[in-house]
Amino acid sequence: MKITDEIAEFLKSYVYVYTDPRDGKPFYIGKGKGNRLFSHLDDQSDCEKVAKIVELHQADIEPQIDLLRYGLTDSEAALVEAAAIDLISKANLTNRISGFHEHSFGRIKSQEIITMIAAEHVEVRHKAILFTINSLFRSDMTTLELYETTRGTWVLGPRRNKAEYAMAVVRGIVHEVYRIEQWYPAGTLPYQTRDSSIFNSKRRWEFSGHVAEDIRDEYVDFSVGKGHQNPIRYKNV
């Protein structure tokens, strides 16, 4: 199947969903332009999405491909995609990564947003790096997902070696504190919950560590203030 130039002009940016027609359950959500929504049918990569499509083809079944919204700008499509993935949950989809929209905040529990708004301020007195993870954060993150989102990968200089702790910060609120064990070039360590194929960069770094049980209660759910454009803040180093 092919999207012609005329159809592509009409559709503009869009968000689509792949569904298993046997049970009506969606298994992949994406966004794109032109022929993007059909490109997965020819994908030969080794991933869960392709495996699902192959399974359907072996049963002589075509996946149902629907447009959720079309006629969008790129930014609008990113917002719709992120909201759709948050609604269904990445755990129920074959998407490797969650949707991303730089000007919005992902799905969050009502109590969590109340805590965030009402959080008391605390001054960081330890040698730490504060990593703002707004765009990747979800309320339903597992402890492993939160750790892997925080530990890599970042553009950092030698100053990183003076830090003893790393803090996961969302909208100015500390969600976890990790003791840094060692720094590695990006792409050195395996990731279980993130697509690490894009992490290999000479300018980026990742750390190994563990939850800092000795000091986490001093910071978790407290406000350290919102940074500016840079998602990285150094404290006392």
Residue pairs with C-beta under 8 A, 6 or more apart in sequence:
1 38
1 41
2 35
2 38
3 11
3 34
3 35
3 37
3 38
8 33
8 34
8 35
10 70
10 71
11 33
11 67
11 70
11 71
12 33
12 70
12 71
12 72
12 73
13 31
13 32
13 33
13 70
13 72
13 73
13 74
13 76
13 77
14 31
14 32
14 33
14 37
14 67
14 68
14 69
14 70
14 71
14 72
14 77
15 29
15 30
15 31
15 67
15 68
15 69
15 70
15 72
15 77
15 80
15 81
15 84
16 29
16 30
16 31
16 32
16 36
16 37
16 65
16 66
16 67
16 68
17 26
17 28
17 29
17 65
17 66
17 68
17 84
18 26
18 27
18 28
18 29
18 30
18 40
18 49
18 52
18 53
18 63
18 64
18 65
19 25
19 26
19 27
19 63
19 64
19 65
19 66
20 26
20 27
20 52
20 56
20 63
20 64
21 61
21 62
21 63
21 64
22 59
22 61
25 92
26 88
26 92
26 93
27 49
27 52
27 63
27 93
27 94
28 40
28 49
28 52
28 93
28 94
28 95
29 68
29 81
29 84
29 85
29 88
29 93
29 95
29 99
30 36
30 37
30 40
30 81
30 95
31 77
31 78
31 80
31 81
32 39
32 77
37 65
37 67
38 65
40 49
40 50
40 53
41 53
41 63
43 49
43 50
43 53
44 50
47 94
47 96
48 94
48 96
49 94
49 95
49 96
51 94
52 63
52 94
53 63
56 62
56 63
68 80
68 84
69 76
69 77
69 80
72 80
75 101
75 103
78 99
78 100
78 101
78 102
79 101
79 103
79 104
81 99
81 101
82 98
82 99
82 100
82 101
82 104
82 106
83 99
84 99
85 93
85 95
85 98
85 99
86 98
86 99
86 106
86 107
86 138
87 107
89 140
90 97
90 98
90 138
96 195
97 194
97 195
98 106
98 136
98 138
99 106
100 135
100 136
101 135
102 135
105 134
105 137
105 171
106 137
106 138
106 139
107 138
107 139
107 140
108 138
108 139
109 139
112 139
115 173
115 221
116 170
116 171
116 172
116 173
119 172
119 173
119 221
119 222
119 223
120 222
120 223
121 222
121 223
121 224
121 225
122 174
122 218
122 219
122 222
122 223
122 224
124 130
124 167
124 219
124 224
124 235
124 236
125 236
126 164
126 165
126 215
126 235
126 236
127 162
127 163
127 164
127 165
127 235
127 236
127 237
128 163
128 164
128 165
128 166
128 167
128 177
128 234
128 235
128 236
128 237
129 156
129 160
129 163
129 165
129 166
129 167
129 180
129 232
129 233
129 234
129 235
129 237
130 167
130 169
130 174
130 224
130 227
130 232
130 233
130 234
130 235
131 150
131 154
131 166
131 167
131 168
131 169
131 231
131 232
132 169
132 170
132 226
132 227
132 231
132 232
132 233
133 149
133 150
133 168
133 169
133 170
133 231
134 170
134 171
134 231
136 149
137 146
137 149
137 170
137 175
138 145
141 149
142 193
143 176
143 211
144 192
144 193
145 193
145 194
146 168
146 175
146 176
147 176
147 178
147 209
147 211
148 191
148 192
148 193
148 194
149 168
149 193
149 194
150 166
150 167
150 168
150 176
150 178
151 166
151 178
151 189
151 206
151 207
151 208
151 209
152 186
152 189
152 191
152 199
152 204
152 205
152 206
152 207
153 186
153 187
153 199
153 201
153 204
153 205
153 206
154 204
154 205
154 206
154 231
154 232
155 203
155 204
155 205
155 232
156 183
156 204
156 205
156 232
159 234
159 237
160 183
160 205
161 183
162 237
163 180
163 234
163 237
164 179
164 180
165 177
165 178
165 179
165 180
165 212
165 215
166 177
166 178
166 180
166 207
166 209
167 174
167 176
167 177
167 178
167 219
167 224
168 174
168 175
168 176
168 177
168 178
169 175
169 224
169 227
171 226
172 223
172 224
172 225
172 226
172 227
173 221
173 222
173 223
173 224
174 219
174 220
174 221
174 222
174 223
174 224
175 220
175 221
176 211
176 216
176 220
177 211
177 212
177 215
177 216
177 219
177 220
178 207
178 209
178 210
178 211
178 212
179 209
179 210
179 211
179 212
180 207
180 208
180 209
181 207
181 208
181 209
181 210
182 207
182 208
183 205
183 206
183 207
184 205
184 206
184 207
184 208
185 202
185 204
185 205
185 206
186 199
186 200
186 201
186 204
186 205
186 206
187 196
187 199
187 200
187 201
187 206
188 206
189 206
189 208
190 196
191 199
199 206
227 233
